[in-house]
Amino acid sequence: MRLLAEASLILALAIVLGGLVLGLLAGPQHPDDPE
């Protein structure tokens, strides 16, 4: 089960990183956003 857990963690990290990259490529959609 350890392999499955590691795969799930890697998949989750990949999704998060992918979302951040897409967000950066899309550019500042909300420049007034505090974040």
Long-range contacts (C-beta under 8 A, 24 or more apart in sequence): none
